[in-house]
């Protein structure tokens, strides 16, 4: 491709692919564990990074490279590393950027497994973590210490759809110390709806399992950022620790990127219709969806994201019993904790995605027994509405 600055939907289809000698139109899958060198001298040069090229599929593979280059181009980053899962992407960033004695500040409202990783696993390595309210800049500012090396948040959050001001939080962190890495989980938006690096963040995380795949087939993750931290340190962690993305999964994700804009935009349209219906229902306590004017960060959403997204949550009257009754009677939606699929999914965060949190931790962020999350897919939204039957 030329150096022309193509838009994300075009980059999702055309970037990253270097055709082989066979001139294939679609990207190939290189299912090989290792690569052959012309000479012993070339092998030495490859292993020492003196010469660019593939070495071993644990950390270099042509199919994975296509996915990495494509996602990096869409996010506006210099480098991308594909990983075995979204959680391994987060682990790779933490292990590459933190050491014993360091401090990390995180939003309190994050994915359940992310909270466990930060609050439990990192403490085993001597890393201190402070949790703050996502939308309160004073809390971010007050939590920063002399040994703070990283801040982390997702926006919108899982499952309550809070939206954090990426530019403002990045400015607070970098004003305290320019070397602090601002890490943003962009899973819910994808680069189609939001590009955190352009707003001041340093690193972007993805669970490629979600919208990037889009059809619930493969598990994978990605880290996007600059050439030094991501291209060297995170790559170095991948080379040694090996939470690698398989070539087949990388190929699936690459093909998923080609239709990402179409799927995400349609899912946004569908989600708005479902959210508006629920917001007017008498048995719904409240709806959490960034596209509704009732959302606390509605103005920020319109300035930071191009669309409000395809995930919504709502709280039903009647608590756990009412939530279970609604979920169990669905015939069309899939009862699963995955999201970003062409098939709409429905789940109960209190007992699934955030089950490992204490009741006190859930209460702090507003995850109640009556809360239901719907990740809207590509079905007809009227069929989805008809599938929601209140007892």
Secondary structure, DSSP 8 states (H G I E B T S, - for coil): --S----HHHHHHHTT----TT--SS------SB---SSHHHHHHHHTTSS-S--BTTT--HHHHHHHHHHHHHHT-SEEEEESSHHHHHHHHHHHH--TT-EEEEESS--HHHHHIIIIIGGGGT-EEEEE-TT-HHHHHHH--TTEEEEEEESS-TTT-----HHHHHHHHHHH-TT-EEEEE-TTTHHHH--GGGGT-SEEEEETTTTTT-SS----EEEEE-TTIIIIIIHHHHHHH--B--HHHHHHHHHHHHTHHHHHHHHHHHHHHHHHHHHT-TTEEEEE-TTSTTSTTHHHHHHH-SS--SEEEEEETTHHHHHHHHHHH-SSSEE-S--S-SS-EEE-GGGTTTTTS-HHHHHHHT--TTEEEEE--SS-HHHHHHH----
